[in-house]
Amino acid sequence: MWHAKFPGPLEEWIALERSFSEIKNCSGMSENKLYGTYQHGRAGYEHLSRKKIPKFKSITDADIDFVKSTLDENPTQTCSDNMRRLSDKGTITSKSTVRKMIDSAEYTASTPRYGQMIREANKLKRVEFCKQLIAVNEQFDDIIFTDEATVQLHDNKVVIYRRKDCVAPVLQKPKHPLKVHVWGGISRRGTTQILIFEGILKSDFFVNTILRLGLLPFIRQTYPNQHRFQQDNDPKHRSNLSKRFMQENQINWWDIWPSESPDFNPIEMVWSMMKQRLNKKKLSTKNDLTSGIKDFWKNDLTVERCNTFIDHNFKVLPVAVFIGGRATGDLPKKIFLERSRSRSLSYFNDQFDLEEVKERLAAVKY
């Protein structure tokens, strides 16, 4: 006679491919007794020989679906977290089995990529901003894209190989690596001056050094007739001192930029490339670092490269609208395989109607 907790005949549970742990927990039997009952033909398999008796499945489809839904809900859960949640629903299993379930659910672990957090209110503003530019097929011909960044020595963002039978070598890194801040801008006609500074960026320094010495000469020399000055919504950029200086010096601030939108600013790709190039050089002093930054800005950041970075927005903005204002990440280049150079916002916006693009969208998890 089965235990009072057991809901039905054991053979029905086996036919449903329940895991051994589930049957054991529901029947109240010991492990040895359950195996004995099963193997001696008292579980609905009397007509089978001992060798042909099927084995219990250690992983069931229901367990796999449960793990999949759990990871869909929160992909940062660890193997132990999943094991505890399985235990709460009655499936007692080991970490190794949970790893098999995760693999069967077609999930794999990787180092997360971190991006800008975007609040719901700003998602709506991002979508509206993109729609405005797509409607007029914006070409960004007179826009100066600017931003600040921090660059440091010993960033150590490199790939390192080791023999399979050896531990990974340690790359030495100081506790407080030397770092500097930079400000710069790019446009269809080239770059502004690169400014390198240390310490906290304050409104007076932003106005008297960055705007006066970095931006204003570039506007007067390169865009004497018409320009639009882009910057993010940092409080220093929007201070009364900054607004007054821009108004007095006829700096046309493009004040429609949505907050939390670094993926719309092509200069972010400039900073990424600059850091990659610096990591490949043997830099050990502050002078080495500043010289490397200036060399990159002068020799690597050509007008053609600036235009390539700016043209990437032709892909980014339509994708941002399509996904409801969320961060675009590397989704644009996965959806649109062709180069964005010499294309337009309208061109890529119309691509969403193509079958091949629809197929890529269906294949990409966004």
TAGI-V126118 format. One record per backbone hydrogen bond with DSSP energy under -1.0 kcal/mol. CO is the residue of the C=O (numbers start at 1). NH is the residue of the N-H. If there is no record, write none. Layout:
((CO NH) (CO NH))
This chain:
((3 6) (9 13) (10 14) (11 15) (12 16) (13 18) (14 17) (19 23) (20 24) (21 25) (22 26) (23 27) (24 28) (30 34) (31 35) (32 36) (33 37) (34 38) (35 39) (36 40) (37 42) (38 41) (45 48) (60 64) (61 65) (62 66) (63 67) (64 68) (65 69) (66 70) (67 71) (68 72) (69 73) (70 74) (74 77) (78 82) (79 83) (80 84) (81 85) (82 86) (83 87) (84 88) (85 89) (86 91) (87 90) (94 98) (95 99) (96 100) (97 101) (98 102) (99 103) (100 104) (101 105) (102 107) (103 106) (119 123) (120 124) (121 125) (122 126) (123 127) (124 128) (125 129) (126 130) (127 131) (128 132) (129 133) (130 134) (131 135) (132 136) (133 138) (142 228) (144 230) (145 186) (147 184) (149 182) (151 180) (156 158) (163 166) (178 153) (180 151) (181 197) (182 149) (183 195) (184 147) (185 192) (186 145) (187 190) (190 187) (195 183) (197 181) (202 206) (203 207) (204 208) (205 209) (205 210) (206 211) (207 212) (209 213) (210 214) (210 215) (211 216) (215 219) (216 220) (217 221) (218 222) (219 223) (228 144) (229 254) (234 237) (234 238) (239 243) (240 244) (241 245) (242 246) (243 247) (244 248) (245 249) (246 251) (247 250) (251 253) (252 229) (253 255) (254 256) (261 264) (262 265) (265 268) (266 269) (267 271) (268 272) (269 273) (270 274) (271 275) (272 276) (273 277) (274 278) (275 279) (278 281) (281 283) (285 289) (286 290) (287 291) (288 292) (289 293) (290 294) (291 295) (292 296) (293 297) (294 298) (295 299) (296 300) (296 301) (300 302) (302 306) (303 307) (304 308) (305 309) (306 310) (307 311) (310 313) (311 314) (312 315) (312 316) (313 317) (315 319) (316 320) (317 321) (318 322) (319 323) (320 325) (321 324) (328 331) (331 335) (332 336) (340 343) (344 348) (345 349) (346 350) (350 353) (351 354) (354 358) (355 359) (356 360) (357 361) (358 362) (359 363) (360 364))
